[in-house]
Amino acid sequence: MITVNGKEFPYEEGMTVKRLLELKKYVYPRITVKINGKFIKDEEFDTTLIHDGDDIQCIHLMAGG
């Protein structure tokens, strides 16, 4: 089990950040991801593995006016 934005979510063996975003249907053009407090670069979403027990924050960046 992992935690995503404060809620439990099932863990998959070999899950990447990109896969998690797909599973959660997070398709925002600007999204920031932190795993256990560490920022993950957009270009690392495909290769960064998520581990069982990780705490993930997905933050959708919005522009205001």
C-alpha positions, -999 to 999 in steps of 0.1 A, spaced: 0 0 0 12 35 -8 -2 69 2 -12 94 -25 -22 129 -13 -30 115 21 -51 86 10 -41 49 8 -37 35 -28 -29 -1 -39 8 -7 -47 18 -25 -79 52 -41 -83 73 -21 -107 51 10 -106 66 42 -119 55 77 -113 41 78 -149 20 46 -142 7 61 -110 -4 93 -127 -22 71 -154 -39 50 -127 -51 81 -108 -61 97 -141 -40 128 -134 -35 143 -168 -28 179 -159 -3 196 -181 16 209 -151 19 185 -121 46 183 -95 53 150 -77 71 144 -44 80 110 -31 88 109 6 94 146 5 118 145 -25 108 163 -58 108 142 -89 117 159 -122 91 155 -150 117 138 -172 122 111 -145 85 101 -143 91 72 -167 120 58 -148 113 66 -111 100 35 -93 76 38 -64 81 14 -35 56 -2 -12 50 22 17 60 54 -1 42 87 6 35 105 -26 22 140 -31 8 150 -66 3 188 -68 -15 202 -98 -1 237 -106 -27 262 -118 -23 297 -131 -46 324 -117 -56 358 -127 
